[in-house]
Each structure stands twice: as structure tokens, then as C-alpha cells.
Amino acid sequence: MVSLGPPARTLRGLLQELRYLSAATGRPYRDTAAYRYLVEAFRAHRVTSEKLCRAQHELHFQAATYLCLLQSTRNHVALHQEFHSKGERSVEEAAGAVGLKLPQQPGGKGWES
Amino acid sequence: MWRSCFRLGAGGGSFPRRPCLLPAAPLGPGSQAESAPGLSLPRRAYAPPAERKKFYQNVSITQGEDGYEINLDHRKLKTPNAKLFTVPSEALAVAVATEWDSQQDTIKFYTMHLTTLCNTSLDNPSQRNKDQLIQASMKFLDTDTICYRVEEPETLVELQKNEWDPVIDWAEKRYNVKIGSSTNIMGPDIPSKTKETFISHLASYNMWALQGMEFVITQLKSMVLSLGLIDRHLTVEKAVLLSRLEEEYQASQSILESPMIVPIPLLNIFLSRNGAMWNGPTTMNYMNCGLELQLGRFLFTFAQKVPQ
């Protein structure tokens, strides 16, 4: 019932995600341990072209799940950056927004100890 | 997000000896409760730390006696309870290293889901043993999402039947049990033989796998769907979709034309992470997920446009 599609597509997706992650750090993505590991794993399991090969299917499923994780994390961060609230303004900023300034009380306010 | 935390190095050491000491985050700046023994500020157990600058350049993986370890520059990564961070499988180690490697400037712990989950597995902060985890998971079977049906509207009943029945049938065949579905408010009546079968099935997994499994079940609110996920019968996206069937249905019924920006990625993340914990009785290199949805709800209120 699982329709994963061709492994090549999953691999391409994974490499794309790695590219996004490495773009952040500036180092080329081919240097990362993840790239080497993935490419090696996919290459090793490509030998059996049998569709019924269970290990290959397991690896592919795992890779697809990891891809889902990476994509979802990236989307989540993007959503968060776009929609999350910046918090409340401080009292000074709120006063400044309506053109007022807070009074200076060098002796400190009465209730503050 | 009490799980999304970690401290590198335990509290209480002198500063040069433990360079990775993090401040006690929820108490405001400058309250280094560990390094100032006179201070009696209570520290929340397993609390998330403040934002930390990225203090390392390179992340590498080494193999120790217990498994794979992560090194940040020359320092070994530790869990919040100061245990050495070891994972049983290389794939998981690579994934955790990638998470650390992809941080820029400041370390955003909320993006490091696999790290968090590994920390939880290693530290077991809720101190649960295997039986307790299994009990916690089995509780969801009684009110399993896909067994709990509505009676109306008609289209939703139809949708539930078409989408959920095949999964139940698959589970019944695969595990040789009877599950069934019900519109009763008390939920489906699961025979005890079914429960025993599932309990013994869950017992065959190791602690890491069980931690992950329990999270997945908690997130999906359905044991049958989680089993489908674990047995590779459903993909993460499909399992999430089936779990959220009613919400998807409601969204499609909305009279507003505006696009629904639902934080499905979050649930997908959570579902993807735990697969890492999942792998047969020996190692964990599967990535599936489950994590509390609190952050998800936060985004949910902002991101989802509900019909008026």
C-alpha cells in the first residue's frame, strides 16, 4: 500500500534538503557526513533491482521518512518566522507609539524597593 | 517544550573545566544557578536553555563502546543530564550531526528534533520502564482515532469508512486480531485477546524503539495508525492525513476562499523524528515521530484560518 515512488526521487529530495541546510553554513554540501552516508547507502542498495528486496524497501522507506522530517522542519521554521508574534512592546515603546514619554523619577517609584 | 533542551556538561563544575555550561534559562539573565552555589533559585527540571551562540565549527561522529558519539569541535556532546550522548546506529548519528551542523550563529533547539528525542531516550526523565511505556501506549487503543466514528454528516461518515476501514482491515489481518470500529460514545470494544497480542508485540521492541513508538501513538492518537507506520504500511504523510481526517474534512468544507495554512509540517516533523527510534529489536535508525503538540498548537492558532 505504500507508494513511495522511485528511490531516485527520494534521493534527489534528500540532497536538495541537504543543500538547503548547507547553504546556511556556507560549506559545500558534498562535504557533509550526511551526503556521503546517503550516497553510499543508496549506491550499495541499488545493486539489487528486485522490487521485492526487503532491505532496499526498508532503506527507501527510512530515507523517505527522513526526507519528510527535513522538509517539515524547514517548512515549520519558515511558518514560524512568518507568523510568530514578536512579543509585546515594552512600556517605553508603547508610550512612544502614542507620542508620550515615561516620567523620569530619579528617586524611584514608591512601590519599588 | 520541556524536552527540547539540553545542557552540555553538567552543572556545578568550575567554568574552565566545563566550557559548555548553559545558563538557567527561565530565570532571566545572569542567574547561573549552578556556578553560584549561594544562589537558591530553583531550576526547572529538564528546562529549555536560553539561546546559545554557536560555539563550535565542526561536527564529527566517532564510534565509542556503546555506540556512536557526536563531537562538537573536540568536545563530546552530552545530554541534559550530563550523560554521554550515544546512539546505537550510524544513520541516527549522521542525522543528529546534520542537525548540529546546520545551525548558524545561534543554536535553535526547537529545530533539533532528533537530538531532543535522543536526549529523552537517553535520560528518560519521566523514569518510565518498558511496561509503563507499553501501558501508556495501550491506553490509546481504547479510543483509537480510526475506530471512533461519527454518525453524521454523511460525507464524513463515507470518508471515514473509505479511508480508515482499509487500515483496520490491514491491521486485523497482519496481527490476526479483531479491532472493529464503533460510533458508540464509549469507543470501540476491543477484546482482551487483541490487547494481549499488541502488548506482546510492543514488548518485543527495545527501549529506544518503545520511546519513539509511544510518541508516535501520542501524536497520532491512534495505535492502529502507528502500527501501520511502523510496519511501513503507511508513509508519514499518509498517517498524518488519516489521523487528521476530520480536520481536513472541516477545512475542505470551509466557505472561506482563503488558503488554509495548516501547520501540517509540524506534525510531519514530529512523526518523522520518532522513526529514528524505531528499528526492530536491535538498533534505531528509523525516523518517525511523535512529540508533544504544544508548539504545534501555538502555530496552529496563528496559522490556521478557521471558518467563521
Interface residues (C-beta under 8 A of the other chain):
Chain A: M1 V2 S3 L4 L18 L21 S22 A24 T25 T32 A33 A34 Y37 A41 H57 E58 F61 Q62 A64 T65 Y66 C68 L69 Q71 S72 T73 R74 N75 H76 V77 L79 H80 F83 H84 S85
Chain B: V59 S60 I61 E90 A91 V94 A95 A97 T98 D101 S102 Q103 Q104 K108 T111 H113 L114 P166 W170 R232 H233 L234 T235 V236 E237 I261 P263 I264 P265 L266 L267 N268 I269 L271 S272 R273 G275 N285 Y286 M287 N288 C289 F298 L299 F302 A303
